[in-house]
Amino acid sequence: MQPAEQIKKACIRRGYSKRTSATYEVCINKFFRYCKKDPRSVKKTDIEIYINRLIKRDKARSTVNVHLSAIQFYYKTILKRNITVNLPYMKQQKKVSAWLTKEEVIQLLNQIKNKKHLLLTKLLFSSGMRVSEIVNLKVKDLEFNQSYGWVRQGKGNKDRMFIIAENLKQDLIDWIKNNNLVYSDYIFSGHNKHLSVQSVQQIIKKAAKQAKIKKNVHPHTLRHSFATQLLENGYQPQDIQPLLGHSHLETTLTYLHALAPKLLKVQSPLDVLQNHQKV
């Protein structure tokens, strides 16, 4: 059995997501194409040389890390060899994510004339869903009476709730009714299957360009905007964390960067005290 097939079976047994399995399969195939050795004859130095090669070729840090994870998973889980590679996982560069102001969101939405595309974009922004989650959304995932829906098998293979905006509820109900969608149908379909991620990316990018928004806008930008604007509206990171499906609060806290200008306007209590003394 080929290494990629072994990884696929191991991932299924451990309940890993299809995306993780597919990524590991690609990584392990690339490694053995480069290494050209029988898996059991591979040494620690072979892995170090391969990972260093990725680093020298300026591969993204996330790419290097996932290759190392896949290789170590293969040897530890399948071949029962605990190969310790003397290369620490590269720390991710923390970038400030692009997000849209309230005015920019309105400008973006005003450029979308197609009803399906507009409904999808509004739902993407109002729920904070990832693009991969919204294209897989089905009628049965929506609980209109409770004003929430379910993301099924999201990132990390976890289910989570998302809010359905009151202003969007009737539009969704009408869309389902007018398109004769049934319980197991995708909300947004195309060519007898769900809409592709690429199609959604094109919809958002086109609207942003027409709205003359200078930022690099893509579907995930709407997720960032959802989180940032909730914080602006006074919600706490702890309230937002489950809606985003973040395992760690630290991930949610990264959205606080957007509030920096407002925080800088807050007057220090020392200044308030000194001002009081001058009175």
N, C-alpha and C positions, 0 to 999 in steps of 0.2 A: 504494500500500500504506500502511495506517495505521501510525503510529509504534509502537503496541503490537505489531502483527504483525512489524514490522521488528526490534523488540527480541527477540521470541520466537525468530526465526530466528537472530539473532546469538548469543543465549545457547546455543542448540543447537549451533551451530558451535564454540563455545568450550568446550563441555562443562560449562556451568553447571548447577546443580541446577534441578529444576522449580520448587522453592520460590523460588529467587532470580529466575528468569524471571518467575514469576507476580507477585512483589512489584514488580519493575521495571515490568511492564506496567500494573499498577494505578497506580503513582506517575506514570508518564508520561501516562496518560489524565487523571488529576486535574490535572496541570500544564497540559495543553493545553485542558482545559475551563475553567480559570481564565484562562489567557492569551488564548485565542481569536485566535491568530495562526497564519499559515502557519509551519511549523517553520523554514523557511529565513530567515524575516524576524525571528525572535526575536533579541533582543539580550541582552547580559550583564545589563543593568539589569532586564530582564523577569524573569530568573531570580532575581536578588537580591531583587526586590520579593516574589516568590512565597515564597522561603525565609524572608524576614523576616516575612511574613504568618503562616507556620506557627509561628514562634517566638513572635510576639505572641499567638497563640491557645493558647499553653501546650502545644503538642504535645510529646510525649516526645522526648528527645534522640535516641533511636534512630530515631524516625520522621523527624525532620528530616534526619538523616544519610543515611538510605536514600533519601529523595526527592532529595537533592543527588547522591547516587551514581548514581541512575537517570538523572537529567537529563544529567549529565556523561558517562555511558556512552553515551547516545543520540547526543549531539553529537560526541563524540570517535570512537566506533566506527562509527557509521552515516553521519553527515553529514560526517565527517572535519574537524570544526571543534573546535579546542582552546580552548573557552571557559573562561577562568580566572575563577572567581567569587571576589570578595574577601570571602568568608565562610568562616572556618576551620571544619572539622568540629567539632561540639560534643563536648567530652569527656564520656564516660559517667560518670554518678554511680555510684560504687562503693558498693553496698549490701551489708550483711552478709546472706547468704542464710540463710533459716530451715533448720534441720536438726533431726532427732529424736535423742534419746538412745536408748540400747539399751532402756531401760524403755518409752519411748514407742513404739518400733517394735513391741515385744511387745504393748502395749496396742492398737495399731492393728490388728495381725494377728488378735488375739483377737476383734475385732468383725466379722470377715468370715466369714460362714457359707457362702456360695456357693463351691463347690469351684473353679470356673474363676476366679472373681474372686480367691480366696485364692492360687491358684497364680500368677496374673499378678502380683499385688502382691509376693509373695515373690521372683519372678524379677526384677521391676523393682528391688527393693531390693538383691538379692544380686549383680546384674550391673552396676548403675550406668548402665543404658541410659536414653536419653531415651524419652518416651512415644511419639513418632512412630516410633521404632526398634522398640519392642517390639510394636506393633500390626502391623508389617510383617514380623515374624519368621516364618520358614517352617521346616518339618520339616528340609529339606535344609541349613539353616544350623547345625544342632546336631551337634557331634562328641562323642558321649557317651564314647567310648573314651578321648578325650584330655581330657575335662572342660572343654571350651570350646566356644563358639559364635561365629558371625560376624554382625556388623552389616553389612549390605550397603548400599552407597551412603548412608552416614550423612551427618552434617553436613559440608559441603565435598565431597560426592560421594566420600568415602573409605570403604573397607572397614576394619574393625578387629575384633580379637578381644575376646570377653568371657568371663569365667570362669563356669562352671556349678557352683554350690555342690554339694558332695557330698550334703548333706542334701536337696537338691531333685532330684537326678538321677533317682531311681527314680519320683518323683511325675510328672516330665515324661514318662518312658518309658511309664508306665501311662496317662497322659492321652492320649498319641498312640495307643496300642494300643486303649484302650477307646472312643475316638471314631473309630476306623478312618481316621485321618489318613494320607495318603500323602505322598510325597517333596515335592511342590510345594504342599501345603496350608499355609494359615496356621495357626500354633499356636493363636491365639485368634481365632475367627471369629464373625461375627454376620450373619444374613440373607444368606448366600451370599457374603460378602466379609469382609475383616478387621474386627475390632472398631474402632469409631471412637475417636479421641482424646478426644472429649467424654464418651464412656461411661466411659473409664478415669478421667477427671477426677472424674466423679460418684461412682465407686466409692471413690476415695481420700478425697474430701471427706466423704462420708457416714460412712465408717469413723472418720475423725478426729473428727467431731462426736459420734458415739456413744461414742468413747473419751474424750471430754471434754478433748481436747488443745486448748489455747488458741491455739496457733500457727496461722498461715495455711498449712495443709497442702495440697499439690497433688502431682501425680506427680513434678515436678522436685525436690520436697523429699526424696524418697527417693534421688534421685541425689546430692544434697548430703550426705545422711546416709551413704550408701555411702562417699563420699570421706572424709568427716570421721572416720568410725569406723575406716577403714583407717589413717589417720594416727594415731589414738589407739592402735591396735594395734601401732604401731611401724614401719609401712612408710614409706618415703621418698617424697616427692613425685615423684621420677623414676620410681619403680615404678608409681605410680598414673596418671601422665600418659597413657600409651598406652591404658590401660583406659577412660579417659574420652574419648579421642579429641581431646585438646587439642593444638593446633598449637604452643602456646607454654607453657613451664613456668610462666610468670608467672600464667597462668589457674589452674593447679592450686594454686599457692601461696596463692590467695585463701582456700582452705579451712583454712589454718593459724589463722584467727581463732578457730576453735573450741577450739584448744589453749591459748589465752591464759591461762585460769585455772590450768592445770597448769604452764605455763611460769613463771608468777609465783611458784610454790612452789619453783622451782629456786633453790638457794642460790648466790650469787655466789662465784667462787673467791677473791675478796678477803676475803670474810667468813670463808671456810673457813681461809684463811691466818692471819687475825688471831686466830681462835679457837684455832688450833694454837699460836700464839705465847703465848697466855695460859696454856696448860697447863704 
